[in-house]
Amino acid sequence: MEHLSKNLDLDQIHTKLLNLGLLLDVFIPAILFSLALFLRSQGVGVKPVEGLDILLWVLLAVSAGEILAIYLIKKKILFSRNILKVKKENMSVEQIFFRSGLILFSLSLSPAIYGFIYFLLGGMKERFVIFIGITLLCFLLFKPKLEEMKYMKEGLSDFSDGY
């Protein structure tokens, strides 16, 4: 029965993490898109800034680089057994998962912010949507999976048994 409650606990943490991810990587880009359209209707960014095409390619390259960075951060630091060192700081498993999830979801949000800035400088709406799509792709690819969380929790409990 104790095993069932531990799994239920982990399921609840996973659900909360996914809700946090939906808030940060779906709801906030939708708000940014709505705000950008409102600002465009008020005349902000109607006249494009010179050199906007170069900025577009730079921002797309930075976004692509961030996808690689998010992958490396997730696999090598946040959701690996190397996180065991954090257990020494007397953090709960839930705090470790939420901190890791918040870092991942915040990094995934950055392409939408780049697209927002690009759009405010006079960029096209369709290209802003590309940046929002990159954010949604990052959410889908890098959201914490329940199996990863179970694996990591087992590692944390193995580590705490050694004390």
N, C-alpha and C positions, 0 to 999 in steps of 0.2 A: 504494500500500500504506500510505503514511503517513496518507492521508486516512481509510482504513478504521480504523486504530488510534485516530485522533482521535475518530471517531464512536463507537467502542467505549468509549473513555474517557468520553465524554459520556453514553453509555447506562448505564455503571456508576455514574456520579455520580447520574444521574436515578433509578436503582433504589435507591441508598442513601438518597436524599432521600425517596422514597416510603416506604421502610421506616421511616425516622425519623418521617414523618407518621403512619403506621399506629400506631407505638408511642405517639406523643403524643396523637393524636386519636381512636384507637379503643381501645387497650389501657388507657390511663390512665382514660378515662371508665368503662370496664367495671369497673376496680378501685374507682373512686370509688362506683359504684352498688352493688357488692358490700359495700363498707365501710359505706355508708349503711344498707343493709338489715340488716347485722349490728348496727350501733349502734342502729337502731330496735328490733330484737329485744331489746336490752339496756335499753331504756327511754329512750333519748335522743330528744328531740323528739316524745314521745308526746302531750304537751299543747301544742297550737299556741300560738305567741306572738301577742299582740294586734297587729293591723295587718298581718297576713301577706299579705292580699290586695293591699294597696297595694304592699308590697315585691315581690310577684310581678310586678305591672305595671311597676314601676320597673326590675326586673332584666330583664324582657323588652324594655323600651325600650332599656336599655343594650346588651343583646345585639344588637338590631337596628341600633343605632348602630355597634357594633363591626363588623358585616358591611360597612357602608359604609366604615368606617375601614380595614378589611383590604383592601378593593378599591382604595381610593385609595393606600394604602401600597404595595401590590404593583405597581400600574400606574405610579405616578408616581415611586417611589423605588427599590424593590428590583429589579424585573425590567424596568428601562428602560435606555436607553443613558446615562442620567445617572449610572449606577453607575461610569462610566469614571473618575471622579475617584478612586475607591478604588484603582484600579490603580496610582496614584502611591505608595501605601503598600506596594508590593511584596507584595501578597497574591496567592496563586494563584487561578486561576479556581475551583477546587474549594472553597477557603475562602470565596470570595464567595458561591457557590451555597449552601453549607451554612449560612452565617450568615443569608442571606436566608430560606432555608427554615425555619430554627429560629425566626426572628422570626414568620413567617407561621403556623407550626404552634402556637406558643405563644399567639399572639393568638386562634387558632381554638379553643384549649382552654378559654379563659376562660368561655364560657357553661356548660360542664359544671361548672366550679368554682362559678359562681353557683347553679346548680341544686343542687349538693351543700350549699351553705350554706342555701339555701331549705329543703331537705328536713330538715336538722338542726334548723332552727327550728320544725319541725312541719308542713311542707308535705306535699302529697300526692305519692305515688310517680309517678303519671301525669304530673304537672307537671315532676317531675325528669327524666323521660324526654323531655319536650319540649326541655329545655335540652340534653340529650345529643344529641337529633336536630339541634339547631341547630349543635352542634359538628361532627357528621358532615357536615352540609350545607356548612359552611364548608370542611371538608377537601376535599370533592368539588369545590366551586367554585374554590377558590384554591390547590390543589396545583400545584406547578411543572409545566408541560407541557414536553415535550421540544423542541417547536418554539420555545417562548420561550427556552429555554436555548441552543439553536443560534443563534438570532438575537442573543442577548446575547453569546455567545462570539465570534461574528463581529465584533461591535462592539468587543469587547475586543482581538481580534487586530488589527483595523484601527487601533485606538488605539496599540497597542504598536509597530506598524510605523512610526509617525510619529516615533519616537525614534531 
